[in-house]
Amino acid sequence: MTTSERAFWIREPGVGEIRTERLREPGDGEVRVRTRFSAISRGTESLVFSGRVPESERARMRAPFQEGELPGPVKYGYLNVGIVEAGSEALQGRPVFSLTPHQTAGIVPADAVVPVPEGVPLQRAVLTGIVETAVNVLWDVPALVGDRVAVVGAGLVGCCIARLAARQAGTTVTLVDTDPARRAMAEALGIRFAAPDDAPPEQDVVYHASGHGEGLALSLGLLRTDGTVADLSWYGDALVTLPLGRFHSRRPTIRSSQVGQLAPARRGVLTAHDRLALAARLLIDPAFDALLSAPRPFTELPVLLAAASAGTREALCQVLDYEGV
């Protein structure tokens, strides 16, 4: 038995469309999830939409339940909250987060979904995959008690890192961005804000999440001697140039972090599913609501993603509403 559903596809770089497609019934160990909300992961999805993923990185950049191949046609996305409507009896009727693309319904393995914890609104739960990234980088490069911490790049991931790092006892966290409008976002999160020229020096740890080489250069300049930059930006096919005149004398460490693999400190101890479930529980914090835009209809996604890829920064986390679709 099949049903007709709707899904967002990138037909070719810069061109998105919503297609009608057939959806089969779930098999053993699978569930069908009816989407209630999804969200645009602005940085990565903008690169994917505009076709700026290098050929050498396309396999590593696959979304967990992607269909098609980069640069297109491809069905992409990974921030999805919906209701289980078929499959596992234990999950039947429960709201869940899954790393599925933008679509009205999908079939996924039952062990790939994470129930939304009680007390976490469904709209806020779309951030589960973003908070998971923040958790992983904080495992890769922890902010220790009393650390001076800067987060360069007040995008979605940077804001989540800042909020979690600020919960460590005694830390001083500053969110750094070129856009002065991000100050209000930082204040809503209870975080200090600074423009690049006013960012505090001599930081113990700097988390770089701007997606630009200039941000990585700034991050190195903010470190104390023997400090660490955790770089979780992804640059696509862009080249990055860094000023390294003081690199050896200051002895900085640049550490990469990517959510595709569990941080070494937790491998063999926890699973990726455990990490995702932890992220869902951390979203009990209502401060994360400050990151969410007012929902827009799913049918507007082609226009919204095109605008995001063109550089529009109006929505930090654009939520998509599937009610009535």
C-alpha positions as CSV (number, residue, x, y, z in Angstrom):
1,M,0.0,0.0,0.0
2,T,1.3,3.5,-0.9
3,T,0.2,7.1,-0.2
4,S,1.0,10.3,-2.0
5,E,3.2,12.7,-0.1
6,R,5.1,15.9,-0.8
7,A,8.8,16.6,-0.5
8,F,11.3,19.3,-1.2
9,W,13.9,18.6,-3.9
10,I,16.8,20.6,-5.1
11,R,16.4,20.0,-8.9
12,E,19.8,21.7,-9.7
13,P,21.9,24.2,-7.9
14,G,19.8,27.3,-7.0
15,V,16.5,25.7,-8.0
16,G,14.2,24.0,-5.5
17,E,10.8,22.5,-6.0
18,I,8.1,20.6,-4.1
19,R,7.3,17.2,-5.7
20,T,4.6,14.7,-5.1
21,E,5.9,11.2,-4.5
22,R,4.7,7.8,-3.5
23,L,5.4,6.6,0.1
24,R,5.2,2.9,0.9
25,E,4.1,1.4,4.2
26,P,6.8,0.8,6.9
27,G,8.4,-2.6,7.0
28,D,9.7,-4.5,10.1
29,G,11.7,-2.2,12.4
30,E,10.5,1.0,10.6
31,V,8.0,3.8,11.4
32,R,6.1,6.3,9.3
33,V,6.5,9.8,10.7
34,R,4.0,12.5,9.8
35,T,5.9,15.8,9.8
36,R,4.7,18.6,12.0
37,F,7.6,21.0,11.8
38,S,11.0,21.0,10.1
39,A,13.7,23.7,10.0
40,I,16.3,25.0,7.7
41,S,19.9,24.3,8.8
42,R,21.0,27.6,7.2
43,G,24.8,27.2,6.8
44,T,24.9,23.6,5.4
45,E,21.7,23.8,3.4
46,S,22.7,27.0,1.8
47,L,25.9,25.4,0.5
48,V,24.0,22.4,-0.7
49,F,21.3,24.5,-2.3
50,S,23.8,26.6,-4.2
51,G,25.8,23.6,-5.3
52,R,29.0,24.7,-3.4
53,V,29.8,21.2,-2.0
54,P,33.1,20.1,-3.6
55,E,32.9,16.8,-5.4
56,S,35.5,15.3,-3.0
57,E,33.2,16.1,0.0
58,R,29.8,15.0,-1.4
59,A,29.9,11.5,0.1
60,R,30.8,12.9,3.6
61,M,28.1,15.6,3.3
62,R,25.3,13.1,2.7
63,A,22.3,13.7,5.0
64,P,21.3,10.6,6.9
65,F,18.1,10.0,4.8
66,Q,19.1,11.9,1.7
67,E,17.7,10.7,-1.6
68,G,19.4,11.5,-4.9
69,E,23.0,12.8,-5.2
70,L,24.7,16.2,-4.8
71,P,24.6,18.6,-6.5
72,G,21.1,17.5,-7.6
73,P,18.5,16.4,-8.0
74,V,18.6,15.7,-4.3
75,K,16.3,15.6,-1.3
76,Y,18.1,17.1,1.6
77,G,17.5,18.3,5.2
78,Y,17.8,16.8,8.7
79,L,15.8,18.8,11.2
80,N,12.4,17.2,11.4
81,V,9.8,16.8,14.1
82,G,6.6,14.7,13.6
83,I,4.2,12.2,14.9
84,V,4.7,8.4,14.5
85,E,1.5,7.2,12.8
86,A,2.5,3.7,11.7
87,G,5.0,1.0,12.6
88,S,6.2,0.5,16.2
89,E,3.3,0.2,18.7
90,A,5.6,1.6,21.4
91,L,6.1,4.8,19.4
92,Q,2.6,5.1,17.9
93,G,1.2,8.6,18.3
94,R,4.4,9.9,20.0
95,P,6.2,13.1,18.8
96,V,9.7,12.3,17.7
97,F,12.7,14.1,16.2
98,S,14.5,12.5,13.2
99,L,17.2,13.5,10.8
100,T,14.9,13.3,7.8
101,P,14.5,15.7,4.9
102,H,11.8,18.3,4.3
103,Q,8.8,16.2,3.5
104,T,5.2,15.7,4.7
105,A,5.9,12.2,5.8
106,G,8.7,9.7,5.7
107,I,9.7,6.1,6.5
108,V,12.7,5.7,8.8
109,P,14.1,3.0,11.1
110,A,12.4,3.0,14.5
111,D,15.8,3.2,16.2
112,A,16.7,6.4,14.2
113,V,14.0,8.5,15.9
114,V,14.2,10.2,19.3
115,P,11.0,10.8,21.3
116,V,10.6,14.5,22.1
117,P,10.9,14.8,25.9
118,E,7.9,15.9,27.9
119,G,8.0,19.7,28.4
120,V,9.8,20.4,25.2
121,P,7.5,22.1,22.6
122,L,7.5,20.6,19.2
123,Q,8.8,23.8,17.5
124,R,11.7,24.0,19.9
125,A,12.5,20.3,19.3
126,V,13.6,21.0,15.7
127,L,16.8,22.3,17.2
128,T,17.7,18.8,18.4
129,G,20.1,18.2,15.5
130,I,21.8,21.6,16.1
131,V,22.2,21.1,19.8
132,E,23.7,17.7,19.0
133,T,26.4,19.4,17.0
134,A,27.0,21.8,20.0
135,V,27.2,18.9,22.4
136,N,29.8,17.1,20.2
137,V,32.1,20.1,19.9
138,L,31.9,20.6,23.6
139,W,33.0,17.0,24.0
140,D,35.8,17.6,21.5
141,V,37.0,20.8,23.2
142,P,35.4,21.2,26.6
143,A,34.9,24.6,28.3
144,L,36.3,24.0,31.7
145,V,35.3,25.6,35.0
146,G,36.3,29.2,35.1
147,D,37.3,29.4,31.4
148,R,37.2,32.5,29.3
149,V,35.3,31.5,26.2
150,A,34.5,33.2,22.9
151,V,32.2,32.0,20.2
152,V,32.9,33.6,16.9
153,G,29.8,33.5,14.7
154,A,26.3,34.1,16.1
155,G,24.6,31.7,13.8
156,L,22.4,28.8,15.0
157,V,25.3,26.5,16.0
158,G,27.3,29.3,17.6
159,C,24.4,30.4,19.7
160,C,23.7,26.9,20.9
161,I,27.4,26.4,21.8
162,A,27.4,29.7,23.7
163,R,24.3,28.8,25.7
164,L,25.6,25.4,26.7
165,A,29.1,26.6,27.5
166,A,27.7,29.4,29.7
167,R,26.1,26.7,31.9
168,Q,29.5,25.5,33.0
169,A,30.4,26.9,36.4
170,G,32.4,30.1,36.4
171,T,32.8,30.5,32.6
172,T,32.7,33.9,30.9
173,V,31.2,33.5,27.4
174,T,31.2,36.2,24.7
175,L,29.3,35.8,21.4
176,V,31.2,37.6,18.6
177,D,29.6,38.6,15.3
178,T,29.8,41.3,12.6
179,D,26.0,41.9,12.7
180,P,25.1,44.2,15.6
181,A,21.5,42.9,15.4
182,R,22.8,39.7,16.9
183,R,23.3,41.5,20.2
184,A,19.6,41.1,21.1
185,M,19.9,37.4,20.4
186,A,22.9,37.1,22.7
187,E,21.1,39.0,25.5
188,A,18.0,36.7,25.1
189,L,20.4,33.8,25.7
190,G,22.0,35.5,28.7
191,I,25.4,35.8,26.8
192,R,27.7,38.8,26.4
193,F,28.0,40.2,22.9
194,A,30.9,41.9,21.1
195,A,31.7,43.1,17.6
196,P,35.0,41.7,16.2
197,D,36.9,44.9,17.1
198,D,35.7,44.8,20.7
199,A,36.1,41.1,21.3
200,P,38.0,40.2,24.5
201,P,41.5,38.9,24.0
202,E,43.4,36.2,26.0
203,Q,40.6,33.6,25.7
204,D,41.2,30.1,26.9
205,V,38.9,28.5,24.3
206,V,37.4,30.0,21.1
207,Y,34.7,28.1,19.2
208,H,34.7,29.2,15.6
209,A,31.3,28.9,13.8
210,S,31.2,31.8,11.4
211,G,31.8,29.7,8.2
212,H,34.3,32.3,7.0
213,G,38.1,32.4,6.9
214,E,38.1,35.8,8.5
215,G,36.3,34.4,11.5
216,L,39.0,31.7,11.9
217,A,41.7,34.3,11.7
218,L,39.9,36.4,14.4
219,S,39.5,33.3,16.6
220,L,43.3,32.7,16.5
221,G,43.9,36.3,17.4
222,L,41.6,36.1,20.5
223,L,43.5,33.2,22.1
224,R,45.9,33.3,25.0
225,T,49.2,31.5,24.7
226,D,48.6,27.7,24.5
227,G,44.8,28.3,23.9
228,T,42.6,26.3,21.6
229,V,40.4,27.1,18.7
230,A,37.6,24.5,18.0
231,D,36.8,25.0,14.3
232,L,33.4,23.6,13.3
233,S,32.8,25.8,10.3
234,W,32.5,24.2,6.9
235,Y,33.9,26.2,4.1
236,G,32.6,24.3,1.0
237,D,34.9,25.0,-1.9
238,A,36.3,28.3,-0.4
239,L,40.0,28.7,0.2
240,V,41.0,30.0,3.7
241,T,44.0,32.2,4.3
242,L,45.4,32.7,7.8
243,P,47.9,35.2,9.3
244,L,50.4,33.0,11.0
245,G,53.1,35.5,12.1
246,R,52.5,34.8,15.8
247,F,51.4,31.2,15.4
248,H,54.5,29.5,16.7
249,S,55.3,31.9,19.5
250,R,51.7,31.7,20.8
251,R,51.5,27.9,20.5
252,P,47.8,27.7,19.7
253,T,45.9,24.5,18.9
254,I,43.4,24.4,16.1
255,R,41.1,21.4,16.6
256,S,38.4,20.4,14.1
257,S,35.1,19.1,15.1
258,Q,32.4,17.5,13.0
259,V,29.2,15.9,14.1
260,G,29.4,13.1,11.6
261,Q,31.6,11.1,14.1
262,L,31.2,10.8,17.8
263,A,33.8,12.8,19.7
264,P,36.7,10.5,20.7
265,A,36.1,11.1,24.4
266,R,32.7,9.4,24.0
267,R,33.3,6.7,21.4
268,G,32.8,3.3,22.8
269,V,30.9,4.8,25.8
270,L,27.9,6.4,24.1
271,T,26.2,6.0,20.7
272,A,25.1,8.7,18.2
273,H,21.5,7.9,19.3
274,D,22.5,8.6,22.9
275,R,24.0,11.9,21.8
276,L,20.8,12.9,20.0
277,A,18.7,11.9,23.0
278,L,20.9,14.1,25.2
279,A,20.4,17.0,22.9
280,A,16.7,16.6,23.0
281,R,16.7,16.6,26.8
282,L,18.8,19.8,26.9
283,L,16.1,21.6,25.0
284,I,14.0,21.7,28.1
285,D,15.8,25.1,28.5
286,P,13.2,27.7,27.2
287,A,16.1,30.1,26.3
288,F,16.4,28.2,23.0
289,D,13.1,29.7,21.9
290,A,14.9,32.9,21.1
291,L,16.6,31.2,18.2
292,L,13.3,30.3,16.4
293,S,11.6,32.3,13.8
294,A,7.8,32.5,13.4
295,P,6.8,29.3,11.4
296,R,6.2,29.7,7.7
297,P,4.3,27.2,5.5
298,F,6.3,24.3,4.2
299,T,5.2,25.3,0.7
300,E,7.3,28.4,0.9
301,L,10.5,26.5,1.4
302,P,11.9,26.9,-2.2
303,V,11.7,30.7,-1.8
304,L,13.0,30.7,1.8
305,L,16.0,28.6,1.0
306,A,16.9,30.6,-2.0
307,A,16.8,33.8,0.1
308,A,18.9,32.1,2.8
309,S,21.5,31.0,0.2
310,A,21.6,34.6,-1.1
311,G,22.8,35.8,2.3
312,T,19.6,36.9,4.0
313,R,20.1,36.7,7.8
314,E,16.6,37.6,8.9
315,A,15.8,34.2,10.3
316,L,18.3,32.4,12.5
317,C,16.3,29.2,12.5
318,Q,13.5,29.3,10.0
319,V,10.8,26.9,11.2
320,L,8.5,25.3,8.6
321,D,4.9,24.4,9.5
322,Y,3.2,21.4,7.8
323,E,-0.3,21.8,9.3
324,G,-2.9,21.5,6.5
325,V,-0.3,20.5,3.9
